[in-house]
Amino acid sequence: MAEQGDPRRGPRLSGTTRPAGESDRPTTFELFFDLLFVFAATRVTALMAQEHGVHGLLQGLLLLALLWWAWEGYTWLGDRGRAGDGVVRGGMAVASAAVFAVALAVPEAWRDATGGLNGPLVVVGAYALVRAVHLAVDGAVSGAEGDEGAPRRIALSWGTLLAGVPLLVAGALLGGWAQTVLFAGALAVDRAGAHLTARRGGLRVRDVARRSERHGLFVLLALGESAAATAAGAAGRAVSVPLLAGAALGIAVAVCLWWLYFDVVAPAAEHRLVRALGAIRVKMVVEGYTYGHLPIVAGVVVTAFGVQGVLAHAGEGGALGGFHASVLYGGAALYLGGHVLFGGLMHGVLSLPRLLAIGALLAGLPVAIVLPPLAALAGLTLVLVALAAVETARYAEQRRDLREA
């Protein structure tokens, strides 16, 4: 067993906490922690289904963005201290309970249910606790590591958090569009602080493969949770041929989304990241993973909401309608747009097949509005299957090289 200070494991930071190394993989506790965040993120579909409109969709995306940035903070924390050790484990345990509280209260984030605690305030309070625990643990670990730039970085983060929380509280008390505007303002303040922190430098990335793997696992968990969430559309409906056909098409869409990310995109990006060094590597992580993955995850959640709407109306003779068609096709277009952005940031190249697929989805949207629900879902499946087939053939050699690397 390696002793304290063993160079194979890295120096101890404080007590039993040590920094992550290049060979470290995500711990089981990190996977558990990430699963709670994904659960909270996919609960956003319940909020969007409840509100059922453009405002509800915007509300869901705002909550998703807040959760995503909070989670990203913990991925950077995992680079400085192992999640299974000491103060990092303790802090993440507290944050886990707070994240679960957010997940439970998400459907009441804008509209408090009768009885019990105030739902919007529970969301705000639990979210603020998640962020505060992260900053407190980050300060303890960075200080023990001797990071000279940490005090300024963490002070700026505390400043933006303390500036944003009053906006969140005011929004929770006011509700409606005022809450939406104030939540968006809090998010903008938070991101401005993060942008200033990144521009001043001092960020380091040790766990390259681990960072890529953890983001990939988040996408995978989001796909699984979202596929399960679509079952809500079938709640209370008798099992029928149209319902089973819709479920099969929904799973086909989920498989395509998985294929389009994990077949070549994820391993190629990790390979590129491993070869990058210094400031270039940090820039790629910040832009490609911290920012570039948000539309990918949001696309998964919104597409799942669209599939849920199809299952709720499977077998009905009427048209799918503008809202559900826009969510279904727009969510998939957002997902592919995130891929185009991610590829451009990581490789400096825009994917022509994916741009054409986005164009096909947007062009097909007016048709999907007037089609029956199952036909509209079949059209989306056809576009995604065709894209996967084209890219499988086009990148066969690259895929083989990545497997052999």
Buried (B, 14 or more C-beta within 10 A) or exposed (E): EEEEEEEEBBEBBBEBBBBBBEEBEBBEBBBEBBBBBBBBBBBBBBBBBBBEEEBBBBBBBBBBBBBBBBBBBBBBBBBBBBBBBBBBBEBBEBBBEBBBBBBBBBBBBBBBEEEEEBBBBBBBBBBBBBBBBBBBBBBBBBBBBEBEBBEEBBEBBBEBBEBBBEBBBBBBBBEEEEBBEBBBBBBEBBBBBBEBBBEEEBBBBBBBBBBBBBBBBBBBBBBBBBBEBBEBBBEEBEEEEBBEBBBEBBBBBBBBBBBBBBBBBBBBBBBBBBEBEEEEBBBBBBBBBBBBBBBBBBBBBBBBBBBBBBBBBBBEEEBBBEBBBBBBBBBBBBBBBBBBBBBBBBBEEEBEBBBBBBEBBEEBBEEBBBBBBBBBBBBBBBBBBBBBEBBBEBBEEBBEEBEEE
